[in-house]
Amino acid sequence: MGFLAPFMVRAKILFQSLWQLGILWDEPLPDDVDHLWVKWKQELEELPLINVPRALVPVALVEAKRVELHAFCDASELAYGAVIYLRVETSAPLALVSLVTAKTRVAPIKRLSLPRLELMGALVAARLVHYTQRALSLPIHSITCWCDSEVALSWVRSAASRWKPFVRNRVEEIQQLVEPASWRHCSGKDNPAD
């Protein structure tokens, strides 16, 4: 569903750090890692308190005047990911917005620049948009992908052939999945994927 993505990425980061430290399964955890693990487990016990609505939109879609998908992507030195929202405008002057799905990934152990990680987040967003569009089987009027990285946006909006293989390969796939004109900039503070 995606509601758990921010929670689960912390576990992924924790497991990656354990692997990097070379800690075996029967060894005690270092104090800083143990503290993070205990905190994560405590929050795990609170997950049943989260109420997730069954319906993406609490109105019949026949009342919908316009259906849009909005994807937001972001990255940090530790992880990157994307979130997809469905926005439905009804005949009443009302817009309903629902979180559809989200996906997170841990940043590779080999350090990458932040713009490259942002590009990887954009690729996750493009793949999620493509998957969501097929899974929902709705008449989608528009798709907008939002990114807070000007560098990643410039890559996505330009010809893939201009770039070296790492960027080129990702830009080619992104452009096959989502039109380059569908990409927009949003500030980091307004990015729900942040």
PyMOL commands that place a pseudoatom at each C-alpha (Angstrom):
pseudoatom trace, name=CA, resn=MET, resi=1, chain=A, elem=C, hetatm=0, pos=[0.000, 0.000, 0.000]
pseudoatom trace, name=CA, resn=GLY, resi=2, chain=A, elem=C, hetatm=0, pos=[2.691, 2.510, 0.756]
pseudoatom trace, name=CA, resn=PHE, resi=3, chain=A, elem=C, hetatm=0, pos=[1.545, 3.701, 4.162]
pseudoatom trace, name=CA, resn=LEU, resi=4, chain=A, elem=C, hetatm=0, pos=[4.370, 1.707, 5.720]
pseudoatom trace, name=CA, resn=ALA, resi=5, chain=A, elem=C, hetatm=0, pos=[7.117, 2.835, 3.315]
pseudoatom trace, name=CA, resn=PRO, resi=6, chain=A, elem=C, hetatm=0, pos=[8.624, 5.499, 5.639]
pseudoatom trace, name=CA, resn=PHE, resi=7, chain=A, elem=C, hetatm=0, pos=[8.609, 2.986, 8.478]
pseudoatom trace, name=CA, resn=MET, resi=8, chain=A, elem=C, hetatm=0, pos=[10.053, 0.108, 6.451]
pseudoatom trace, name=CA, resn=VAL, resi=9, chain=A, elem=C, hetatm=0, pos=[12.874, 2.130, 4.896]
pseudoatom trace, name=CA, resn=ARG, resi=10, chain=A, elem=C, hetatm=0, pos=[14.295, 2.693, 8.365]
pseudoatom trace, name=CA, resn=ALA, resi=11, chain=A, elem=C, hetatm=0, pos=[14.491, -1.088, 8.831]
pseudoatom trace, name=CA, resn=LYS, resi=12, chain=A, elem=C, hetatm=0, pos=[16.165, -1.460, 5.427]
pseudoatom trace, name=CA, resn=ILE, resi=13, chain=A, elem=C, hetatm=0, pos=[18.756, 1.171, 6.375]
pseudoatom trace, name=CA, resn=LEU, resi=14, chain=A, elem=C, hetatm=0, pos=[19.333, -0.565, 9.705]
pseudoatom trace, name=CA, resn=PHE, resi=15, chain=A, elem=C, hetatm=0, pos=[19.917, -3.944, 8.032]
pseudoatom trace, name=CA, resn=GLN, resi=16, chain=A, elem=C, hetatm=0, pos=[22.283, -2.389, 5.508]
pseudoatom trace, name=CA, resn=SER, resi=17, chain=A, elem=C, hetatm=0, pos=[24.317, -0.811, 8.307]
pseudoatom trace, name=CA, resn=LEU, resi=18, chain=A, elem=C, hetatm=0, pos=[24.518, -4.178, 10.107]
pseudoatom trace, name=CA, resn=TRP, resi=19, chain=A, elem=C, hetatm=0, pos=[25.767, -5.797, 6.925]
pseudoatom trace, name=CA, resn=GLN, resi=20, chain=A, elem=C, hetatm=0, pos=[28.355, -3.040, 6.436]
pseudoatom trace, name=CA, resn=LEU, resi=21, chain=A, elem=C, hetatm=0, pos=[29.558, -3.490, 10.012]
pseudoatom trace, name=CA, resn=GLY, resi=22, chain=A, elem=C, hetatm=0, pos=[29.930, -7.230, 9.395]
pseudoatom trace, name=CA, resn=ILE, resi=23, chain=A, elem=C, hetatm=0, pos=[27.885, -8.155, 12.457]
pseudoatom trace, name=CA, resn=LEU, resi=24, chain=A, elem=C, hetatm=0, pos=[26.959, -11.849, 12.610]
pseudoatom trace, name=CA, resn=TRP, resi=25, chain=A, elem=C, hetatm=0, pos=[23.487, -13.007, 13.633]
pseudoatom trace, name=CA, resn=ASP, resi=26, chain=A, elem=C, hetatm=0, pos=[24.580, -14.077, 17.133]
pseudoatom trace, name=CA, resn=GLU, resi=27, chain=A, elem=C, hetatm=0, pos=[26.701, -11.016, 17.962]
pseudoatom trace, name=CA, resn=PRO, resi=28, chain=A, elem=C, hetatm=0, pos=[25.367, -8.243, 20.204]
pseudoatom trace, name=CA, resn=LEU, resi=29, chain=A, elem=C, hetatm=0, pos=[24.465, -5.018, 18.448]
pseudoatom trace, name=CA, resn=PRO, resi=30, chain=A, elem=C, hetatm=0, pos=[26.527, -1.863, 18.993]
pseudoatom trace, name=CA, resn=ASP, resi=31, chain=A, elem=C, hetatm=0, pos=[24.752, 0.557, 21.346]
pseudoatom trace, name=CA, resn=ASP, resi=32, chain=A, elem=C, hetatm=0, pos=[23.778, 3.083, 18.661]
pseudoatom trace, name=CA, resn=VAL, resi=33, chain=A, elem=C, hetatm=0, pos=[22.316, 0.367, 16.398]
pseudoatom trace, name=CA, resn=ASP, resi=34, chain=A, elem=C, hetatm=0, pos=[20.614, -1.319, 19.350]
pseudoatom trace, name=CA, resn=HIS, resi=35, chain=A, elem=C, hetatm=0, pos=[18.945, 1.985, 20.280]
pseudoatom trace, name=CA, resn=LEU, resi=36, chain=A, elem=C, hetatm=0, pos=[17.585, 2.370, 16.722]
pseudoatom trace, name=CA, resn=TRP, resi=37, chain=A, elem=C, hetatm=0, pos=[16.401, -1.250, 16.702]
pseudoatom trace, name=CA, resn=VAL, resi=38, chain=A, elem=C, hetatm=0, pos=[14.561, -0.909, 20.031]
pseudoatom trace, name=CA, resn=LYS, resi=39, chain=A, elem=C, hetatm=0, pos=[12.910, 2.319, 18.871]
pseudoatom trace, name=CA, resn=TRP, resi=40, chain=A, elem=C, hetatm=0, pos=[11.836, 0.672, 15.590]
pseudoatom trace, name=CA, resn=LYS, resi=41, chain=A, elem=C, hetatm=0, pos=[10.371, -2.323, 17.455]
pseudoatom trace, name=CA, resn=GLN, resi=42, chain=A, elem=C, hetatm=0, pos=[8.402, -0.022, 19.761]
pseudoatom trace, name=CA, resn=GLU, resi=43, chain=A, elem=C, hetatm=0, pos=[6.937, 1.791, 16.768]
pseudoatom trace, name=CA, resn=LEU, resi=44, chain=A, elem=C, hetatm=0, pos=[6.149, -1.573, 15.155]
pseudoatom trace, name=CA, resn=GLU, resi=45, chain=A, elem=C, hetatm=0, pos=[3.798, -2.323, 18.039]
pseudoatom trace, name=CA, resn=GLU, resi=46, chain=A, elem=C, hetatm=0, pos=[1.861, 0.867, 17.245]
pseudoatom trace, name=CA, resn=LEU, resi=47, chain=A, elem=C, hetatm=0, pos=[1.185, -0.048, 13.598]
pseudoatom trace, name=CA, resn=PRO, resi=48, chain=A, elem=C, hetatm=0, pos=[-2.172, -1.730, 14.321]
pseudoatom trace, name=CA, resn=LEU, resi=49, chain=A, elem=C, hetatm=0, pos=[-3.422, 1.707, 15.419]
pseudoatom trace, name=CA, resn=ILE, resi=50, chain=A, elem=C, hetatm=0, pos=[-3.142, 2.987, 11.838]
pseudoatom trace, name=CA, resn=ASN, resi=51, chain=A, elem=C, hetatm=0, pos=[-6.496, 3.012, 10.079]
pseudoatom trace, name=CA, resn=VAL, resi=52, chain=A, elem=C, hetatm=0, pos=[-6.255, 2.619, 6.304]
pseudoatom trace, name=CA, resn=PRO, resi=53, chain=A, elem=C, hetatm=0, pos=[-9.412, 3.340, 4.297]
pseudoatom trace, name=CA, resn=ARG, resi=54, chain=A, elem=C, hetatm=0, pos=[-10.396, 0.535, 1.924]
pseudoatom trace, name=CA, resn=ALA, resi=55, chain=A, elem=C, hetatm=0, pos=[-11.502, 2.813, -0.891]
pseudoatom trace, name=CA, resn=LEU, resi=56, chain=A, elem=C, hetatm=0, pos=[-9.064, 5.129, -2.619]
pseudoatom trace, name=CA, resn=VAL, resi=57, chain=A, elem=C, hetatm=0, pos=[-11.857, 7.617, -3.205]
pseudoatom trace, name=CA, resn=PRO, resi=58, chain=A, elem=C, hetatm=0, pos=[-14.975, 7.711, -1.003]
pseudoatom trace, name=CA, resn=VAL, resi=59, chain=A, elem=C, hetatm=0, pos=[-17.231, 8.679, -3.925]
pseudoatom trace, name=CA, resn=ALA, resi=60, chain=A, elem=C, hetatm=0, pos=[-18.364, 6.808, -6.995]
pseudoatom trace, name=CA, resn=LEU, resi=61, chain=A, elem=C, hetatm=0, pos=[-15.970, 7.477, -9.844]
pseudoatom trace, name=CA, resn=VAL, resi=62, chain=A, elem=C, hetatm=0, pos=[-18.944, 8.168, -12.124]
pseudoatom trace, name=CA, resn=GLU, resi=63, chain=A, elem=C, hetatm=0, pos=[-19.151, 11.482, -10.250]
pseudoatom trace, name=CA, resn=ALA, resi=64, chain=A, elem=C, hetatm=0, pos=[-15.551, 12.248, -11.189]
pseudoatom trace, name=CA, resn=LYS, resi=65, chain=A, elem=C, hetatm=0, pos=[-14.962, 15.085, -13.616]
pseudoatom trace, name=CA, resn=ARG, resi=66, chain=A, elem=C, hetatm=0, pos=[-11.207, 14.634, -13.661]
pseudoatom trace, name=CA, resn=VAL, resi=67, chain=A, elem=C, hetatm=0, pos=[-8.817, 11.931, -12.420]
pseudoatom trace, name=CA, resn=GLU, resi=68, chain=A, elem=C, hetatm=0, pos=[-5.114, 12.692, -11.997]
pseudoatom trace, name=CA, resn=LEU, resi=69, chain=A, elem=C, hetatm=0, pos=[-2.036, 10.851, -10.784]
pseudoatom trace, name=CA, resn=HIS, resi=70, chain=A, elem=C, hetatm=0, pos=[0.632, 12.824, -8.942]
pseudoatom trace, name=CA, resn=ALA, resi=71, chain=A, elem=C, hetatm=0, pos=[4.017, 11.254, -8.225]
pseudoatom trace, name=CA, resn=PHE, resi=72, chain=A, elem=C, hetatm=0, pos=[6.569, 12.749, -5.858]
pseudoatom trace, name=CA, resn=CYS, resi=73, chain=A, elem=C, hetatm=0, pos=[10.144, 11.502, -5.583]
pseudoatom trace, name=CA, resn=ASP, resi=74, chain=A, elem=C, hetatm=0, pos=[13.050, 12.317, -3.323]
pseudoatom trace, name=CA, resn=ALA, resi=75, chain=A, elem=C, hetatm=0, pos=[16.416, 11.046, -2.152]
pseudoatom trace, name=CA, resn=SER, resi=76, chain=A, elem=C, hetatm=0, pos=[18.911, 11.356, 0.657]
pseudoatom trace, name=CA, resn=GLU, resi=77, chain=A, elem=C, hetatm=0, pos=[22.344, 9.878, 1.224]
pseudoatom trace, name=CA, resn=LEU, resi=78, chain=A, elem=C, hetatm=0, pos=[20.664, 6.887, 2.897]
pseudoatom trace, name=CA, resn=ALA, resi=79, chain=A, elem=C, hetatm=0, pos=[17.604, 6.155, 0.750]
pseudoatom trace, name=CA, resn=TYR, resi=80, chain=A, elem=C, hetatm=0, pos=[15.408, 7.235, -2.136]
pseudoatom trace, name=CA, resn=GLY, resi=81, chain=A, elem=C, hetatm=0, pos=[11.838, 6.622, -3.135]
pseudoatom trace, name=CA, resn=ALA, resi=82, chain=A, elem=C, hetatm=0, pos=[8.540, 7.838, -4.478]
pseudoatom trace, name=CA, resn=VAL, resi=83, chain=A, elem=C, hetatm=0, pos=[4.895, 8.173, -3.537]
pseudoatom trace, name=CA, resn=ILE, resi=84, chain=A, elem=C, hetatm=0, pos=[1.822, 8.223, -5.798]
pseudoatom trace, name=CA, resn=TYR, resi=85, chain=A, elem=C, hetatm=0, pos=[-1.380, 10.131, -5.073]
pseudoatom trace, name=CA, resn=LEU, resi=86, chain=A, elem=C, hetatm=0, pos=[-4.720, 9.906, -6.855]
pseudoatom trace, name=CA, resn=ARG, resi=87, chain=A, elem=C, hetatm=0, pos=[-6.564, 13.218, -7.198]
pseudoatom trace, name=CA, resn=VAL, resi=88, chain=A, elem=C, hetatm=0, pos=[-10.230, 13.119, -8.170]
pseudoatom trace, name=CA, resn=GLU, resi=89, chain=A, elem=C, hetatm=0, pos=[-12.252, 16.245, -8.941]
pseudoatom trace, name=CA, resn=THR, resi=90, chain=A, elem=C, hetatm=0, pos=[-15.977, 15.750, -8.475]
pseudoatom trace, name=CA, resn=SER, resi=91, chain=A, elem=C, hetatm=0, pos=[-18.913, 17.610, -9.984]
pseudoatom trace, name=CA, resn=ALA, resi=92, chain=A, elem=C, hetatm=0, pos=[-19.215, 19.481, -6.708]
pseudoatom trace, name=CA, resn=PRO, resi=93, chain=A, elem=C, hetatm=0, pos=[-16.301, 21.894, -6.479]
pseudoatom trace, name=CA, resn=LEU, resi=94, chain=A, elem=C, hetatm=0, pos=[-14.334, 19.342, -4.494]
pseudoatom trace, name=CA, resn=ALA, resi=95, chain=A, elem=C, hetatm=0, pos=[-11.051, 17.502, -5.018]
pseudoatom trace, name=CA, resn=LEU, resi=96, chain=A, elem=C, hetatm=0, pos=[-10.338, 14.274, -3.151]
pseudoatom trace, name=CA, resn=VAL, resi=97, chain=A, elem=C, hetatm=0, pos=[-6.746, 13.103, -2.749]
pseudoatom trace, name=CA, resn=SER, resi=98, chain=A, elem=C, hetatm=0, pos=[-5.657, 9.616, -1.693]
pseudoatom trace, name=CA, resn=LEU, resi=99, chain=A, elem=C, hetatm=0, pos=[-2.281, 8.002, -1.221]
pseudoatom trace, name=CA, resn=VAL, resi=100, chain=A, elem=C, hetatm=0, pos=[-2.157, 5.070, -3.641]
pseudoatom trace, name=CA, resn=THR, resi=101, chain=A, elem=C, hetatm=0, pos=[1.277, 3.558, -3.151]
pseudoatom trace, name=CA, resn=ALA, resi=102, chain=A, elem=C, hetatm=0, pos=[4.873, 4.290, -2.225]
pseudoatom trace, name=CA, resn=LYS, resi=103, chain=A, elem=C, hetatm=0, pos=[8.205, 2.588, -2.728]
pseudoatom trace, name=CA, resn=THR, resi=104, chain=A, elem=C, hetatm=0, pos=[11.528, 3.098, -0.977]
pseudoatom trace, name=CA, resn=ARG, resi=105, chain=A, elem=C, hetatm=0, pos=[14.989, 1.796, -1.641]
pseudoatom trace, name=CA, resn=VAL, resi=106, chain=A, elem=C, hetatm=0, pos=[18.185, 1.963, 0.361]
pseudoatom trace, name=CA, resn=ALA, resi=107, chain=A, elem=C, hetatm=0, pos=[20.966, 3.921, -1.338]
pseudoatom trace, name=CA, resn=PRO, resi=108, chain=A, elem=C, hetatm=0, pos=[23.730, 1.705, -2.727]
pseudoatom trace, name=CA, resn=ILE, resi=109, chain=A, elem=C, hetatm=0, pos=[26.704, 1.043, -0.500]
pseudoatom trace, name=CA, resn=LYS, resi=110, chain=A, elem=C, hetatm=0, pos=[28.930, 2.540, -3.193]
pseudoatom trace, name=CA, resn=ARG, resi=111, chain=A, elem=C, hetatm=0, pos=[28.329, 6.240, -2.598]
pseudoatom trace, name=CA, resn=LEU, resi=112, chain=A, elem=C, hetatm=0, pos=[26.548, 8.140, -5.345]
pseudoatom trace, name=CA, resn=SER, resi=113, chain=A, elem=C, hetatm=0, pos=[26.069, 11.869, -5.711]
pseudoatom trace, name=CA, resn=LEU, resi=114, chain=A, elem=C, hetatm=0, pos=[22.779, 13.261, -4.454]
pseudoatom trace, name=CA, resn=PRO, resi=115, chain=A, elem=C, hetatm=0, pos=[21.638, 14.211, -7.998]
pseudoatom trace, name=CA, resn=ARG, resi=116, chain=A, elem=C, hetatm=0, pos=[22.177, 10.598, -9.108]
pseudoatom trace, name=CA, resn=LEU, resi=117, chain=A, elem=C, hetatm=0, pos=[20.195, 9.347, -6.124]
pseudoatom trace, name=CA, resn=GLU, resi=118, chain=A, elem=C, hetatm=0, pos=[17.454, 11.855, -6.992]
pseudoatom trace, name=CA, resn=LEU, resi=119, chain=A, elem=C, hetatm=0, pos=[17.460, 10.437, -10.533]
pseudoatom trace, name=CA, resn=MET, resi=120, chain=A, elem=C, hetatm=0, pos=[17.050, 6.953, -9.089]
pseudoatom trace, name=CA, resn=GLY, resi=121, chain=A, elem=C, hetatm=0, pos=[14.108, 8.271, -7.077]
pseudoatom trace, name=CA, resn=ALA, resi=122, chain=A, elem=C, hetatm=0, pos=[12.648, 9.665, -10.306]
pseudoatom trace, name=CA, resn=LEU, resi=123, chain=A, elem=C, hetatm=0, pos=[13.010, 6.225, -11.884]
pseudoatom trace, name=CA, resn=VAL, resi=124, chain=A, elem=C, hetatm=0, pos=[11.136, 4.655, -8.967]
pseudoatom trace, name=CA, resn=ALA, resi=125, chain=A, elem=C, hetatm=0, pos=[8.413, 7.283, -9.457]
pseudoatom trace, name=CA, resn=ALA, resi=126, chain=A, elem=C, hetatm=0, pos=[8.165, 6.585, -13.200]
pseudoatom trace, name=CA, resn=ARG, resi=127, chain=A, elem=C, hetatm=0, pos=[7.921, 2.830, -12.614]
pseudoatom trace, name=CA, resn=LEU, resi=128, chain=A, elem=C, hetatm=0, pos=[5.282, 3.348, -9.923]
pseudoatom trace, name=CA, resn=VAL, resi=129, chain=A, elem=C, hetatm=0, pos=[3.251, 5.636, -12.189]
pseudoatom trace, name=CA, resn=HIS, resi=130, chain=A, elem=C, hetatm=0, pos=[3.344, 3.059, -14.978]
pseudoatom trace, name=CA, resn=TYR, resi=131, chain=A, elem=C, hetatm=0, pos=[2.362, 0.230, -12.624]
pseudoatom trace, name=CA, resn=THR, resi=132, chain=A, elem=C, hetatm=0, pos=[-0.358, 2.275, -10.897]
pseudoatom trace, name=CA, resn=GLN, resi=133, chain=A, elem=C, hetatm=0, pos=[-1.863, 3.431, -14.169]
pseudoatom trace, name=CA, resn=ARG, resi=134, chain=A, elem=C, hetatm=0, pos=[-2.231, -0.179, -15.335]
pseudoatom trace, name=CA, resn=ALA, resi=135, chain=A, elem=C, hetatm=0, pos=[-3.440, -1.474, -11.961]
pseudoatom trace, name=CA, resn=LEU, resi=136, chain=A, elem=C, hetatm=0, pos=[-6.154, 1.147, -11.450]
pseudoatom trace, name=CA, resn=SER, resi=137, chain=A, elem=C, hetatm=0, pos=[-7.731, 0.771, -14.895]
pseudoatom trace, name=CA, resn=LEU, resi=138, chain=A, elem=C, hetatm=0, pos=[-9.179, 4.270, -14.620]
pseudoatom trace, name=CA, resn=PRO, resi=139, chain=A, elem=C, hetatm=0, pos=[-9.396, 6.985, -17.242]
pseudoatom trace, name=CA, resn=ILE, resi=140, chain=A, elem=C, hetatm=0, pos=[-6.466, 9.107, -16.061]
pseudoatom trace, name=CA, resn=HIS, resi=141, chain=A, elem=C, hetatm=0, pos=[-6.724, 12.661, -17.417]
pseudoatom trace, name=CA, resn=SER, resi=142, chain=A, elem=C, hetatm=0, pos=[-3.223, 13.742, -16.455]
pseudoatom trace, name=CA, resn=ILE, resi=143, chain=A, elem=C, hetatm=0, pos=[-0.033, 12.527, -14.843]
pseudoatom trace, name=CA, resn=THR, resi=144, chain=A, elem=C, hetatm=0, pos=[2.306, 14.920, -13.069]
pseudoatom trace, name=CA, resn=CYS, resi=145, chain=A, elem=C, hetatm=0, pos=[5.620, 13.874, -11.563]
pseudoatom trace, name=CA, resn=TRP, resi=146, chain=A, elem=C, hetatm=0, pos=[7.191, 16.178, -9.001]
pseudoatom trace, name=CA, resn=CYS, resi=147, chain=A, elem=C, hetatm=0, pos=[10.878, 16.326, -8.071]
pseudoatom trace, name=CA, resn=ASP, resi=148, chain=A, elem=C, hetatm=0, pos=[12.799, 18.752, -5.877]
pseudoatom trace, name=CA, resn=SER, resi=149, chain=A, elem=C, hetatm=0, pos=[16.100, 18.238, -7.718]
pseudoatom trace, name=CA, resn=GLU, resi=150, chain=A, elem=C, hetatm=0, pos=[16.749, 20.696, -10.552]
pseudoatom trace, name=CA, resn=VAL, resi=151, chain=A, elem=C, hetatm=0, pos=[19.637, 18.534, -11.784]
pseudoatom trace, name=CA, resn=ALA, resi=152, chain=A, elem=C, hetatm=0, pos=[17.552, 15.349, -12.005]
pseudoatom trace, name=CA, resn=LEU, resi=153, chain=A, elem=C, hetatm=0, pos=[14.769, 17.304, -13.720]
pseudoatom trace, name=CA, resn=SER, resi=154, chain=A, elem=C, hetatm=0, pos=[17.174, 18.691, -16.320]
pseudoatom trace, name=CA, resn=TRP, resi=155, chain=A, elem=C, hetatm=0, pos=[18.353, 15.144, -17.069]
pseudoatom trace, name=CA, resn=VAL, resi=156, chain=A, elem=C, hetatm=0, pos=[14.797, 13.803, -17.373]
pseudoatom trace, name=CA, resn=ARG, resi=157, chain=A, elem=C, hetatm=0, pos=[13.657, 16.660, -19.625]
pseudoatom trace, name=CA, resn=SER, resi=158, chain=A, elem=C, hetatm=0, pos=[16.577, 16.436, -22.082]
pseudoatom trace, name=CA, resn=ALA, resi=159, chain=A, elem=C, hetatm=0, pos=[17.733, 13.912, -24.672]
pseudoatom trace, name=CA, resn=ALA, resi=160, chain=A, elem=C, hetatm=0, pos=[19.098, 10.804, -22.965]
pseudoatom trace, name=CA, resn=SER, resi=161, chain=A, elem=C, hetatm=0, pos=[21.867, 10.477, -25.553]
pseudoatom trace, name=CA, resn=ARG, resi=162, chain=A, elem=C, hetatm=0, pos=[23.578, 13.579, -24.115]
pseudoatom trace, name=CA, resn=TRP, resi=163, chain=A, elem=C, hetatm=0, pos=[24.580, 11.785, -20.921]
pseudoatom trace, name=CA, resn=LYS, resi=164, chain=A, elem=C, hetatm=0, pos=[27.050, 9.136, -19.831]
pseudoatom trace, name=CA, resn=PRO, resi=165, chain=A, elem=C, hetatm=0, pos=[25.717, 5.560, -19.381]
pseudoatom trace, name=CA, resn=PHE, resi=166, chain=A, elem=C, hetatm=0, pos=[24.544, 5.787, -15.746]
pseudoatom trace, name=CA, resn=VAL, resi=167, chain=A, elem=C, hetatm=0, pos=[22.336, 8.819, -16.373]
pseudoatom trace, name=CA, resn=ARG, resi=168, chain=A, elem=C, hetatm=0, pos=[21.472, 7.881, -19.969]
pseudoatom trace, name=CA, resn=ASN, resi=169, chain=A, elem=C, hetatm=0, pos=[20.118, 4.421, -19.066]
pseudoatom trace, name=CA, resn=ARG, resi=170, chain=A, elem=C, hetatm=0, pos=[17.878, 5.753, -16.316]
pseudoatom trace, name=CA, resn=VAL, resi=171, chain=A, elem=C, hetatm=0, pos=[16.663, 8.736, -18.329]
pseudoatom trace, name=CA, resn=GLU, resi=172, chain=A, elem=C, hetatm=0, pos=[15.786, 6.454, -21.269]
pseudoatom trace, name=CA, resn=GLU, resi=173, chain=A, elem=C, hetatm=0, pos=[13.633, 4.254, -19.044]
pseudoatom trace, name=CA, resn=ILE, resi=174, chain=A, elem=C, hetatm=0, pos=[11.994, 7.224, -17.315]
pseudoatom trace, name=CA, resn=GLN, resi=175, chain=A, elem=C, hetatm=0, pos=[11.136, 8.789, -20.677]
pseudoatom trace, name=CA, resn=GLN, resi=176, chain=A, elem=C, hetatm=0, pos=[9.659, 5.505, -21.937]
pseudoatom trace, name=CA, resn=LEU, resi=177, chain=A, elem=C, hetatm=0, pos=[7.375, 5.326, -18.904]
pseudoatom trace, name=CA, resn=VAL, resi=178, chain=A, elem=C, hetatm=0, pos=[6.417, 9.003, -18.429]
pseudoatom trace, name=CA, resn=GLU, resi=179, chain=A, elem=C, hetatm=0, pos=[6.432, 11.902, -20.874]
pseudoatom trace, name=CA, resn=PRO, resi=180, chain=A, elem=C, hetatm=0, pos=[9.274, 14.344, -20.090]
pseudoatom trace, name=CA, resn=ALA, resi=181, chain=A, elem=C, hetatm=0, pos=[6.758, 17.221, -20.198]
pseudoatom trace, name=CA, resn=SER, resi=182, chain=A, elem=C, hetatm=0, pos=[4.933, 15.653, -17.231]
pseudoatom trace, name=CA, resn=TRP, resi=183, chain=A, elem=C, hetatm=0, pos=[7.806, 16.455, -14.858]
pseudoatom trace, name=CA, resn=ARG, resi=184, chain=A, elem=C, hetatm=0, pos=[7.585, 19.506, -12.594]
pseudoatom trace, name=CA, resn=HIS, resi=185, chain=A, elem=C, hetatm=0, pos=[9.702, 21.057, -9.864]
pseudoatom trace, name=CA, resn=CYS, resi=186, chain=A, elem=C, hetatm=0, pos=[8.508, 21.321, -6.278]
pseudoatom trace, name=CA, resn=SER, resi=187, chain=A, elem=C, hetatm=0, pos=[10.427, 22.745, -3.365]
pseudoatom trace, name=CA, resn=GLY, resi=188, chain=A, elem=C, hetatm=0, pos=[11.834, 20.314, -0.838]
pseudoatom trace, name=CA, resn=LYS, resi=189, chain=A, elem=C, hetatm=0, pos=[9.603, 21.636, 1.942]
pseudoatom trace, name=CA, resn=ASP, resi=190, chain=A, elem=C, hetatm=0, pos=[6.500, 20.978, -0.194]
pseudoatom trace, name=CA, resn=ASN, resi=191, chain=A, elem=C, hetatm=0, pos=[7.554, 17.473, -1.253]
pseudoatom trace, name=CA, resn=PRO, resi=192, chain=A, elem=C, hetatm=0, pos=[5.531, 14.750, 0.529]
pseudoatom trace, name=CA, resn=ALA, resi=193, chain=A, elem=C, hetatm=0, pos=[8.185, 12.210, -0.486]
pseudoatom trace, name=CA, resn=ASP, resi=194, chain=A, elem=C, hetatm=0, pos=[10.719, 14.131, 1.645]
for i in range(1, 194): cmd.bond("trace and resi %d" % i, "trace and resi %d" % (i + 1))
show_as sticks, trace
zoom trace
